[in-house]
Amino acid sequence: MASFSIDQQPIEFEPGQTILQAAMAAGVYIPHLCFHPQFSAHGSCRVCMVRIDGRTASACTAPAAAGLEVENLSDDLQALRRDILQMLFVEGNHLCPSCEQSGACHLQSVAEFCELLMADLPFQYPRRMVDASHPDWVLDFTRCIHCELCVKASREVDGKSVFSLTGRGFDTRLVINAPDGLLVNSEFASTDRAASVCPVGVFLPKHQGFKTPIGQRKYDRHSIEQITEE
């Protein structure tokens, strides 16, 4: 098989794989948020940025090629990732100590891996809707990081197009395809893939708060680079 290197480690790849796909197959962790192996990549979050032969690119969209020299965990790339991550934290309401998703949150765990301990930017504390209309699910839009994974899951797996993003920049919002914009009046079902793919705490099941105690959740037991995407 052909190969390239990540931080001087040889990585074999198959034709058609991206750098991130090849790295994951080889057990080499590249921090990422908006990518999930079940769905097509779009490179929107930029957390998976790497340096390929001296040029910066998203590992989830950059094709693997023989002989490439890829930097992943250099100090400057990790610093750039921390900048991106802290903007996601301050532009939403990510109150980790009291969050139902703490210990199972992809954003929280990527931040820990990248050694983001606190934000230097002022928190915005956005006021956004919490949709508790559905009998089994609550949607807390203040936590949304606009990764589009629920959008892709709804379209590519559930075949429903329940979710989409609207707006630009800080005004970007997750919206629901229903006459009144409420989850209960959409085609959403509790068994939908869109309900389980969120990397943060937007989708919260009712009637089972803190079902798994903090300290026993997946990122409490293992660091994020040791866990396969679900």
C-alpha positions in Angstrom: 0.0 0.0 0.0 1.0 3.6 -0.6 1.8 5.7 2.4 2.4 9.3 3.7 3.6 10.5 7.1 1.9 12.3 10.0 4.3 13.8 12.4 7.0 11.6 10.8 4.9 8.4 11.4 4.2 6.4 8.2 0.5 6.0 7.4 -0.7 3.6 4.8 -3.9 4.5 2.9 -6.3 3.1 0.4 -7.3 5.0 -2.8 -10.0 7.5 -2.2 -9.3 8.0 1.5 -8.8 11.4 3.0 -5.9 12.2 5.3 -8.3 12.0 8.3 -9.9 8.7 7.2 -6.4 7.1 6.7 -5.3 8.5 10.1 -8.3 7.1 11.9 -7.8 3.7 10.2 -4.2 3.7 11.5 -5.2 4.7 15.0 -3.7 8.2 14.7 -5.9 10.9 16.3 -6.5 14.2 14.5 -8.8 16.5 16.5 -12.1 17.1 14.7 -15.7 18.1 15.4 -17.8 18.3 12.3 -16.5 15.1 10.8 -18.2 11.7 11.4 -17.2 8.6 9.4 -20.8 7.8 8.7 -21.4 11.0 6.7 -19.8 13.0 3.9 -17.2 15.5 5.0 -17.5 19.3 4.5 -14.7 20.8 6.5 -16.6 23.5 8.2 -15.3 23.5 11.7 -11.6 23.6 10.7 -10.5 21.9 14.0 -9.0 19.1 11.9 -6.6 21.5 10.2 -3.2 20.0 9.4 -0.2 21.3 7.6 0.5 19.3 4.3 3.9 20.0 2.8 3.8 23.4 4.4 0.3 24.4 3.5 -2.7 24.3 5.9 -5.8 22.3 5.0 -8.7 20.4 6.5 -7.7 16.7 7.1 -11.3 15.6 6.6 -11.4 16.9 3.0 -7.7 16.7 1.9 -7.1 13.5 -0.2 -4.3 11.2 1.0 -1.4 10.9 -1.5 1.8 9.1 -1.5 4.8 10.9 0.0 2.9 13.7 1.7 4.4 15.0 4.9 1.7 16.1 7.3 2.0 18.0 10.6 -0.8 17.3 13.1 0.2 18.0 16.7 2.7 20.8 16.3 2.5 23.6 18.9 1.3 26.2 16.4 -1.5 24.0 15.0 -2.7 23.2 18.5 -2.7 26.9 19.3 -4.9 27.5 16.2 -7.3 24.8 17.3 -7.5 26.3 20.8 -8.5 29.7 19.1 -11.3 28.0 17.2 -12.5 26.0 20.2 -12.6 28.9 22.5 -14.8 30.8 20.0 -17.2 27.9 20.0 -17.3 28.0 23.8 -17.9 31.7 24.1 -20.5 31.9 21.4 -22.7 29.3 23.0 -23.8 28.4 26.5 -21.5 25.5 27.4 -21.7 25.3 31.2 -19.8 22.1 31.5 -20.0 21.5 35.3 -23.8 21.4 35.2 -24.3 20.0 31.7 -26.1 16.7 31.2 -23.6 15.9 28.4 -20.4 16.6 30.5 -18.1 13.6 30.2 -19.7 12.5 27.0 -19.3 15.8 25.1 -17.1 15.8 22.0 -16.4 19.5 22.2 -15.4 19.3 25.8 -13.1 16.4 25.2 -11.4 17.9 22.1 -10.8 21.0 24.1 -9.2 18.9 26.9 -7.0 17.2 24.3 -5.9 20.5 22.8 -5.2 21.8 26.4 -7.8 24.6 26.3 -8.3 25.3 30.0 -10.1 28.6 29.8 -11.3 31.2 27.3 -9.6 34.6 26.9 -12.5 36.0 24.9 -15.6 37.4 26.6 -18.6 35.0 26.8 -21.6 36.1 24.8 -24.3 34.1 26.7 -26.7 34.0 23.7 -30.4 33.9 24.4 -31.8 31.2 22.1 -34.9 29.0 22.3 -35.1 25.8 24.2 -37.6 23.5 22.5 -39.3 21.1 25.0 -42.4 20.5 22.8 -41.6 16.9 22.0 -42.7 14.3 24.6 -39.3 12.5 24.7 -36.7 15.1 23.7 -35.5 18.6 24.6 -33.5 20.7 22.2 -31.2 23.3 23.8 -30.2 25.5 20.8 -27.8 27.6 23.0 -25.3 24.7 22.8 -25.4 24.2 19.0 -21.9 24.4 17.3 -23.4 24.2 13.8 -21.5 21.1 12.9 -24.4 20.0 10.7 -24.2 16.4 11.8 -27.9 16.2 12.7 -28.7 17.8 9.4 -26.7 15.2 7.5 -28.1 12.3 9.7 -31.7 13.5 9.0 -31.1 13.7 5.3 -28.7 10.8 4.6 -29.9 8.2 7.1 -33.4 9.1 8.2 -34.5 10.5 4.8 -36.5 13.3 6.4 -34.7 16.7 6.2 -36.0 17.7 9.6 -33.1 20.0 10.4 -31.1 22.8 8.6 -29.0 25.8 9.3 -29.9 29.3 8.5 -28.1 32.7 8.8 -24.4 33.5 8.6 -21.7 34.0 11.2 -22.8 34.7 14.7 -26.4 34.7 13.4 -26.3 31.1 12.2 -29.1 29.0 13.7 -30.3 25.4 13.7 -33.9 25.4 12.6 -36.6 22.7 12.4 -38.7 21.9 9.3 -42.2 22.3 10.8 -44.9 24.8 10.2 -44.3 26.4 13.6 -40.6 25.5 13.9 -41.3 23.1 16.8 -39.9 19.6 17.1 -43.2 18.0 18.1 -44.7 19.1 14.8 -41.9 17.8 12.6 -41.3 14.4 11.2 -38.7 13.7 13.9 -38.8 10.4 15.7 -37.0 9.3 18.8 -35.3 6.4 16.9 -33.9 8.8 14.2 -30.1 8.8 13.8 -30.2 12.6 14.1 -31.2 12.2 17.8 -27.9 10.4 18.7 -25.2 12.0 16.5 -25.0 15.4 18.2 -21.4 15.9 19.5 -22.5 18.3 22.3 -25.7 18.7 24.4 -28.3 20.0 22.0 -30.4 16.8 22.0 -31.3 15.7 25.5 -33.7 12.8 26.2 -36.4 13.5 28.7 -37.2 11.4 31.8 -33.6 10.2 32.3 -31.4 13.0 33.4 -27.9 12.0 34.4 -28.7 8.4 33.7 -25.0 7.6 33.6 -23.2 9.2 36.5 -20.5 11.8 35.9 -17.2 10.0 36.2 -18.5 6.9 34.4 -19.1 8.4 31.0 -17.2 7.5 27.9 -14.7 10.4 27.9 -14.3 10.1 31.7 -13.1 6.5 31.2 -11.0 7.0 28.1 -9.4 10.0 26.4 -11.0 11.0 23.1 -8.2 9.6 20.9 -8.9 6.1 22.2 -12.6 6.1 21.3 -14.1 5.0 18.0 -16.8 7.3 16.6 -20.4 6.2 17.4 
